[in-house]
Amino acid sequence: MARHSSEYARRGAQVVAVFAQKPEPVRRFVEDAGLPFNILIDESRDVLRAYGVWHRIGIDAWNIARPALFLIDRGGAIRYRFVGRHQREFPPHETILRELDRLSS
């Protein structure tokens, strides 16, 4: 996502990454990785639950969020939804661009 952020911005998209962790480790990660987009800290995991990406596997400390991408229009409606089945699954860059182009047409 970070590598293609300028292409998303040219299409009018604003990227927000949601982290279900404590603020300080996220801040360090964002700085080290040089992430060029907005960050939302969701320590309570309320946002993850609301979007259906919280994956309960037992002990709360072991629960994880599935990788996900939501394209939300200016009116707040979800126009594209992808939720991965495992941590390394994410839609191809070309799919994201195609869906962004559909939103703007």
N, C-alpha and C positions, 0 to 999 in steps of 0.2 A: 504494500500500500504506500509506504513512504517513498519508494523509488518512483512511483507514478503520480504522486500528489499534484504535480503541476498540470498534468493532463486532466485530472479530475477538477481542479480549480478552473481551468479553461472552459470546462463544460458547466460551470456554475455550481459545482458540488462543494459542500463543506464536509470534511471528514472529522468525525469525533470518535476517538478510541475510548472504550470503557474498560476500566481495570477494577476488579473486585479484590483490591489489596489495600494495605495501609499506604498513606500518601508518601512517606519518605522513600521507601524502596521504588515506588513508581516514579517519583521525581528523578531519582538517580538513573533509572533505566531510560527514561525519556531523554535526559541530558546525554547519557552515554551513546544512545542509539541515534540521537539527533532527529527525533520524530518531528515532522513539520506540521502536525495537526493538533487540534484541540483535544484535551484529555478530560475525562470525567472519572472521578474516583467514586466507586460504588461499594464502599466497605460493607454496607448492610446487605448488599446484593439484591436490593429491591428492583433496580432497573433490569438486572439480568433475569430475575424471576418474571417481571412484567413482560419481557420480550420472549420468554420461553427458552432461554439458552442456558439456564442453570441445570447442571447435570449432577444429580444426587447419587453418590456412590457409597455412602455410609457415613463415617465420622466426618463432621462438618469441615474440619481442617483439610480433609482429603477431597472434598467436593470441588468440582471445577466448572468453569464456564466453557461451553462449546464455542469454537470459532464461529463467528456469525457476521453477516453483512446485511444491513437494511438500507434501502434507498427510500427516503421519506420525502414526499413533495412539500412544497411551501405551505400547503394547507394542513400538513401533519399526517397525511395518509401514507401508509406503507405501500409502496408501488413495486418493490422487489424484496424478496426475503430469501436468504440462504443461511442455513444452520448446518454446520459440519457434523459428521458422525464421530469424528476423532480430531485430535488437536492439530493435525497437519493438513486437514482438508479445508480448502478455500476455493471460491470460484476463480476461474482463469481471468486474467486481466482483460482479455478481449470481451468476455461476457459482461464484466463491469462497465466497460466503455459502451457496449451495445445497449445495455439497460439505461445508462445515463443519457445516451442519445435519444432513446425512446421517450424518456421523461421530458426532454426539452422540445420534442416535436409536437 
